[in-house]
Amino acid sequence: MAGSFKIPDNLIARTIEKFWSSFVMLMTVVSWSAGSGNYWRFSWRAANYGGGSFLLTYLIWLAIVALPMCIAEYSIGKIGRGGPIHGPYNFSERNKKLAAFGGMWMAWCDFMIMCYYWVVNGWIFYYLLHSIIGTFWTPGFNSMIFWQSFGETPLALGIGSAMMALSIVVNAFGIKGIGQVCRFMFPILFMLTLGLAIFTTTLPGAIKGLEFYMVPRIEALLDPATWMQSLSQVLWSVGIAWGFMICAGAWMRRNDDLTFASFGNIVNDTAVAWLAGTAIIPLIFAISANPYEDIKAAGTGLAFVTLPQLLRHMSWPLGQVYAVVFFLAFWFAAFTSLITIHEITMRPLKDFGLKTHLAAVITGVLAIVVGAPTALSHTWLDYYDTVWGVVGLSIGLVFIGLIVGFWSNPARIREKVMDMDIKPFIKLGKWWDILVRANIVIPMIFFSWWIVYWEWIKGWGEGAYTYYTFPGFLMLAIGAVMLWFFVSKAIEKELKVTGRS
Amino acid sequence: MSAFPFKWWLILAVCMIGTLVWLLIVYWSAGRDVSIKQEKPFE
């Protein structure tokens, strides 16, 4: 079938950017995957949901969900030649507008997530600065009071906005800016995290933590929560169905191997997460008087309250060095994810021919305005996180499955992908077609579990009619209508001008 | 409607207005008469 694939009547992406080396490609895509979740979510989930058993289920989900879906998402960008609107539109053989809607759905979720992710970046940077000046080791320091006196203040807003401004500067240079930053930051964060993991395992008492973290507990494999928490981590952490892989696919040159990029994503993302867990959990066991209590902290609780308090008990300067290295690696991971998520939200504008620096400024400033309340209130932040981060992104995965598995011909796409590279890293077979199609049910299972687990078992509210769910669904529904209207109108407008309608 | 505190409707308004502005910019950016650099598809 070599050479017989003809791109149908399509939208032309008006900004052409390409990776300039395979190393830059790999560093950019793995920088996307490795983010704050690798540091403050993975270790908590692994420790609380079965330890070694969690790792086992995580690897299974990586193989059957993450790998085929990464390949599928990259192929949309690489074959479709464009970002969230252009890529799926050009790629699909039918339901093209609906495919573009799916791509923009992901970009919309990213936009709303970016609105609070700059805030998170600001928190981490603030803690990095305080690690350097040694605030955590001053007499009478209390990490909880310190966190509460910063977390919802104008200072958090200011530092977070500075992070977003930095992202605007990087993204103004397009792929050149993103590629340069990622190829610099990722190797450093990887080495720093590796160093912390090695150091932590040498601490007296760390072995108990390692056992807790790594030895499989068979009974945990029978618990659905283990499987669902690891699936949740895989979906979030690898970064499938956020639309970035569509954008990165469009950056690929003909010979850039997307199966290699996908493999790089899952291996490096897992490695960073696993190393971060190795750096954190044995440390808690080595220092804490109540390790089983401290290990229950997740997210902000772990990084901003538990760790600084524990590190005070380490002999100087070890505690301070650990803190500086940890928050530096953590910030690198979060910042590289911020600039890549920013790229997705500005990509439709670039594809329609807007200058890159203008697109970066417009989307960045808008994200600061819409996200400002999340810097001042954790309730707002949690809300954005739940509606777009959990529900919105799960729906995105359904679109990837539909676009590649049903609205195109997966067998033909597979041949095209295999044909593009001289020697693909992973040879795709019929198994890929089947998995891509089967994976549209995975987010549905995950989503149903999430609702049942949190709403009924954990008792968040009173069924579906709670403040979390009802206005959340209302927003997703209103947003979907607006998205459909503007995306279809924009495509019609563009096709008229490019004369290809 | 009374089941939800005012704050949730405020969140809804901010998010939807933000989304609308972003979409309006996307719509505005499409179909302008700017030069088209056409990339050769992979054959």
Chai-1 contact restraints between the chains, C-beta under 6 A:
chainA,res_idxA,chainB,res_idxB,connection_type,confidence,min_distance_angstrom,max_distance_angstrom,comment,restraint_id
A,G3,B,E43,contact,1.0,0.0,6.0,A-B,restraint_1
A,I7,B,P41,contact,1.0,0.0,6.0,A-B,restraint_2
A,I12,B,I36,contact,1.0,0.0,6.0,A-B,restraint_3
A,I12,B,Q38,contact,1.0,0.0,6.0,A-B,restraint_4
A,R14,B,I36,contact,1.0,0.0,6.0,A-B,restraint_5
A,I16,B,K37,contact,1.0,0.0,6.0,A-B,restraint_6
A,I16,B,E39,contact,1.0,0.0,6.0,A-B,restraint_7
A,R81,B,E39,contact,1.0,0.0,6.0,A-B,restraint_8
A,F111,B,W22,contact,1.0,0.0,6.0,A-B,restraint_9
A,R254,B,F42,contact,1.0,0.0,6.0,A-B,restraint_10
A,P348,B,V26,contact,1.0,0.0,6.0,A-B,restraint_11
A,L349,B,S29,contact,1.0,0.0,6.0,A-B,restraint_12
A,F352,B,S29,contact,1.0,0.0,6.0,A-B,restraint_13
A,F352,B,A30,contact,1.0,0.0,6.0,A-B,restraint_14
A,G353,B,V34,contact,1.0,0.0,6.0,A-B,restraint_15
A,L354,B,S29,contact,1.0,0.0,6.0,A-B,restraint_16
A,I362,B,I25,contact,1.0,0.0,6.0,A-B,restraint_17
A,V370,B,G18,contact,1.0,0.0,6.0,A-B,restraint_18
A,Y383,B,I11,contact,1.0,0.0,6.0,A-B,restraint_19
A,M420,B,F42,contact,1.0,0.0,6.0,A-B,restraint_20
A,Y467,B,F4,contact,1.0,0.0,6.0,A-B,restraint_21
A,Y467,B,W8,contact,1.0,0.0,6.0,A-B,restraint_22
A,P471,B,W8,contact,1.0,0.0,6.0,A-B,restraint_23
A,P471,B,L12,contact,1.0,0.0,6.0,A-B,restraint_24
A,M475,B,L12,contact,1.0,0.0,6.0,A-B,restraint_25
A,M475,B,C15,contact,1.0,0.0,6.0,A-B,restraint_26
A,I478,B,M16,contact,1.0,0.0,6.0,A-B,restraint_27
A,G479,B,T19,contact,1.0,0.0,6.0,A-B,restraint_28
A,M482,B,L23,contact,1.0,0.0,6.0,A-B,restraint_29
A,F486,B,L23,contact,1.0,0.0,6.0,A-B,restraint_30
A,F486,B,Y27,contact,1.0,0.0,6.0,A-B,restraint_31
A,K489,B,Y27,contact,1.0,0.0,6.0,A-B,restraint_32
A,A490,B,V26,contact,1.0,0.0,6.0,A-B,restraint_33
A,A490,B,Y27,contact,1.0,0.0,6.0,A-B,restraint_34
A,A490,B,A30,contact,1.0,0.0,6.0,A-B,restraint_35
A,K493,B,A30,contact,1.0,0.0,6.0,A-B,restraint_36
A,K493,B,G31,contact,1.0,0.0,6.0,A-B,restraint_37
A,E494,B,A30,contact,1.0,0.0,6.0,A-B,restraint_38
A,E494,B,G31,contact,1.0,0.0,6.0,A-B,restraint_39
A,V497,B,G31,contact,1.0,0.0,6.0,A-B,restraint_40
